[in-house]
Amino acid sequence: MTEISNEQVSRYDRQIRLWGFDGQQRILNFVILKSKCIVSELKGFNPTVNIISVPQESEYTAQFFSDYDLVVASNSGMSEQVKINNVCREANIKFISANIFGLYGYIFCDLLDHDYKVEKKSADENNPDEQKITVEEHTETYVNLERSVSHDYNNLTGRKMKRSASPLLFMIQGYLKLKSDSDGSLDKNLLVEKMKDILNDLFKKSNVIENYVSEEDIKMFTESIDSGIGAGNSVLGGILAQEVIKVISRKNLPISNWLVYDVLESDAMVYRVD
């Protein structure tokens, strides 16, 4: 493990104050697989970080991923993400996928059995002017993407269903499947009907009540796909970066296991779907 140099202590002083010396040590030694298209931009932010790109056509095998601690996937359809996630699990590698479609985005995490710590502050009986800090250790068990999207909702209704998964979560899952089925070539004139067909099939397999997602919601989702707002991308990207830091530093619980983001409502909701 590479030790933190004095120059790095000075450079990352603020970060060390946030997630601790051990957390920063892990960040400096963590290896993350990312897309080639963003390598030059990332190097511009911090030239001291070693960033290596891999060809997009690389074969996804356990051996291929074995050099990485975490894989972050984006802009892939459902079938490709399921394949990458399963291969990562085979190699005991944590997996995150994320994307934004116009005004709606998501983050999914499969972090295997993830150990993390939470700091609790309380009054110090011996010194009223100081706070006592205790550290609790926890383990969160995650499931893979394939299992999560096959979850049985047992025909829940009303508030119980809304607490389990929002209509937006299903639209995102449906669109990811549509991207896989269409091989990347989507006829915008047929999007609404195709989404309705995919969602109806998903609802039957997962025992979701009929018409849980309205046609109006589907139209709004499909019409917004090409009308993204830069600020929305920045917000979701910031959340993703924050969650990656949590994973590496093992400080606080990362998303478990879905986050869906509505740009217009400025709303981000987390759902645990096993």
C-alpha positions in Angstrom: 0.0 0.0 0.0 1.4 3.4 -1.0 2.0 5.7 1.9 0.7 9.3 1.9 3.5 11.8 1.3 3.9 15.1 3.0 3.0 16.9 -0.2 -0.2 14.8 -0.4 -1.1 15.6 3.2 -0.9 19.3 2.3 -2.8 18.9 -1.0 -5.6 16.8 0.6 -5.8 18.5 4.0 -9.5 19.4 3.6 -10.5 15.8 2.5 -8.5 14.3 5.4 -10.5 16.5 7.8 -13.7 15.1 6.3 -13.1 11.4 6.0 -9.9 10.9 8.0 -6.4 9.9 7.3 -7.2 6.2 6.8 -10.0 7.1 4.4 -7.6 9.2 2.3 -5.1 6.4 2.4 -7.7 4.0 0.9 -8.6 6.5 -1.8 -5.0 6.9 -2.9 -4.7 3.1 -3.2 -8.1 2.3 -4.7 -8.4 1.2 -8.3 -11.5 2.2 -10.2 -12.4 1.2 -13.8 -13.9 4.1 -15.8 -14.7 5.0 -19.4 -11.9 6.1 -21.8 -13.9 9.1 -22.9 -13.5 10.9 -19.6 -9.8 10.2 -18.9 -8.4 13.4 -20.3 -11.0 15.5 -18.4 -10.2 13.7 -15.1 -6.5 14.2 -15.6 -7.1 17.9 -15.9 -8.6 18.0 -12.4 -5.7 16.4 -10.7 -2.5 15.5 -12.7 -1.1 13.6 -9.7 -3.7 10.8 -10.1 -2.7 7.9 -12.3 -5.6 7.3 -14.7 -5.5 4.4 -17.2 -8.1 3.8 -19.9 -9.1 0.5 -21.4 -10.6 -0.1 -24.9 -14.4 -0.2 -25.0 -14.3 -3.5 -26.9 -12.5 -5.3 -24.1 -13.9 -8.6 -23.1 -15.7 -8.6 -19.7 -14.2 -11.5 -17.7 -13.3 -12.0 -14.1 -9.6 -11.9 -15.1 -10.1 -8.5 -16.9 -11.7 -6.9 -13.8 -9.3 -8.5 -11.3 -7.0 -5.4 -11.2 -9.8 -3.2 -9.9 -11.5 -2.6 -6.5 -14.6 -1.0 -8.0 -16.3 -0.9 -11.4 -18.5 2.1 -12.3 -20.6 1.5 -15.4 -22.6 4.1 -17.3 -24.4 4.4 -20.7 -25.1 0.7 -20.9 -28.3 -1.3 -21.3 -29.7 -3.6 -18.7 -28.3 -6.9 -20.2 -24.7 -5.5 -20.4 -24.9 -4.1 -16.8 -26.2 -7.4 -15.5 -23.4 -9.2 -17.3 -20.7 -6.8 -15.9 -22.2 -7.0 -12.4 -22.3 -10.8 -12.3 -18.7 -11.0 -13.5 -17.7 -8.5 -10.9 -19.4 -10.6 -8.2 -17.4 -13.6 -9.5 -14.2 -11.7 -8.9 -15.4 -10.2 -5.6 -15.4 -6.6 -7.0 -17.8 -3.9 -6.0 -20.1 -2.5 -8.7 -22.0 0.7 -9.3 -24.0 1.8 -12.3 -25.4 5.2 -13.0 -26.9 7.3 -15.8 -29.2 10.2 -16.5 -31.9 10.2 -19.2 -32.9 13.8 -19.8 -34.6 14.9 -16.6 -34.4 11.5 -14.7 -31.4 9.7 -13.4 -30.4 6.8 -11.2 -27.6 5.1 -9.3 -27.5 1.4 -8.5 -25.0 -0.2 -6.0 -23.9 -3.8 -5.5 -21.2 -3.5 -2.9 -21.2 -7.2 -1.9 -20.8 -7.3 1.9 -19.7 -3.8 2.7 -18.1 -2.9 6.0 -18.5 0.7 7.1 -18.2 2.9 10.2 -20.6 5.6 11.6 -19.5 8.2 14.1 -22.0 9.1 16.9 -21.7 12.3 18.9 -23.0 12.6 22.4 -22.5 14.9 25.4 -19.3 14.2 27.4 -20.4 13.8 31.1 -16.9 14.6 32.3 -16.5 17.7 30.1 -19.8 19.5 29.2 -18.0 21.7 26.7 -16.9 18.8 24.6 -18.7 16.1 22.6 -17.9 12.4 23.0 -17.4 10.6 19.7 -18.0 6.8 19.5 -17.5 4.8 16.3 -20.0 2.0 15.4 -19.0 -0.7 12.9 -21.7 -2.2 10.6 -21.9 -4.5 7.6 -24.5 -4.0 4.8 -25.3 -6.9 2.5 -26.1 -6.0 -1.1 -27.7 -8.0 -3.9 -26.8 -8.1 -7.6 -28.7 -6.1 -10.3 -30.3 -9.2 -11.8 -31.9 -10.2 -8.5 -33.0 -6.6 -7.7 -34.8 -6.1 -11.0 -36.6 -9.4 -10.5 -37.9 -8.5 -7.1 -41.4 -9.8 -6.2 -43.6 -6.9 -5.0 -46.5 -9.2 -4.1 -49.1 -6.9 -5.6 -48.5 -4.2 -2.9 -50.8 -1.2 -3.1 -51.0 2.4 -1.9 -48.4 3.7 0.4 -46.7 0.4 0.9 -46.0 0.2 -2.8 -44.8 3.8 -3.0 -42.4 3.2 -0.1 -41.1 0.1 -1.9 -40.4 1.6 -5.3 -41.6 4.7 -7.1 -43.0 4.7 -10.7 -39.8 6.5 -11.8 -37.7 3.5 -10.7 -39.7 1.2 -13.0 -39.5 3.6 -15.9 -35.7 3.7 -15.5 -35.5 -0.1 -15.4 -37.8 -0.3 -18.4 -35.8 2.1 -20.4 -32.5 0.3 -19.6 -34.1 -2.9 -20.8 -35.4 -1.1 -23.9 -31.8 0.1 -24.7 -30.6 -3.5 -24.5 -33.4 -4.9 -26.7 -33.1 -2.2 -29.3 -29.3 -2.5 -29.7 -29.0 1.3 -29.2 -31.3 2.3 -32.1 -34.5 3.6 -30.7 -37.4 4.9 -32.8 -38.6 7.9 -30.9 -42.1 7.7 -32.5 -42.5 4.2 -30.9 -41.0 4.9 -27.5 -44.2 5.3 -25.5 -45.7 2.1 -26.9 -42.5 0.1 -26.4 -42.1 1.4 -22.9 -45.7 0.5 -22.1 -45.1 -3.1 -23.4 -41.9 -3.5 -21.4 -43.4 -2.1 -18.2 -46.5 -4.4 -18.5 -44.2 -7.4 -18.9 -42.1 -6.2 -15.9 -45.2 -5.7 -13.8 -46.4 -9.3 -14.6 -43.1 -10.9 -13.7 -42.6 -8.8 -10.5 -46.3 -8.9 -9.3 -46.7 -5.1 -9.5 -50.3 -3.8 -9.7 -51.6 -2.9 -13.1 -51.2 0.7 -14.4 -48.8 1.5 -11.5 -47.1 3.8 -14.0 -49.5 6.1 -15.8 -49.3 6.7 -19.6 -48.9 10.4 -18.8 -45.8 9.6 -16.7 -44.4 7.5 -19.5 -44.9 10.3 -22.0 -43.2 12.8 -19.8 -40.2 10.4 -19.3 -39.7 9.6 -23.0 -40.2 13.3 -24.1 -37.5 14.4 -21.7 -34.8 12.0 -22.8 -33.1 14.5 -25.1 -33.8 17.6 -23.0 -31.4 17.3 -20.2 -30.3 20.2 -17.9 -26.6 20.6 -17.2 -27.2 21.3 -13.5 -29.1 18.0 -13.2 -26.1 16.1 -14.6 -23.8 17.9 -12.1 -26.0 17.0 -9.2 -26.2 13.3 -10.0 -22.5 13.3 -10.8 -21.8 14.9 -7.4 -23.9 12.3 -5.6 -22.1 9.5 -7.5 -18.7 10.9 -6.5 -19.9 11.2 -2.9 -21.0 7.5 -2.9 -17.7 6.4 -4.4 -15.9 8.2 -1.6 -18.1 6.5 1.0 -17.3 3.1 -0.5 -13.5 3.7 -0.5 -13.3 5.4 2.9 -15.8 3.0 4.5 -17.3 6.0 6.4 -21.1 6.0 6.5 -23.5 3.8 4.5 -23.5 4.2 0.7 -26.7 4.0 -1.3 -28.5 0.8 -0.6 -29.3 0.0 -3.2 -31.2 2.3 -5.7 -31.3 6.1 -6.0 -33.6 7.7 -8.5 -33.3 11.4 -9.3 -36.0 13.8 -10.6 -34.3 17.0 -11.9 -37.5 19.0 -12.2 -38.6 18.2 -8.6 -35.0 18.4 -7.3 -35.8 15.1 -5.6 -33.6 12.1 -5.0 -35.1 9.0 -3.3 -33.4 5.8 -2.1 -35.1 2.4 -2.3 -33.9 -0.9 -1.0 -35.0 -3.5 -3.6 -33.7 -7.0 -2.9 
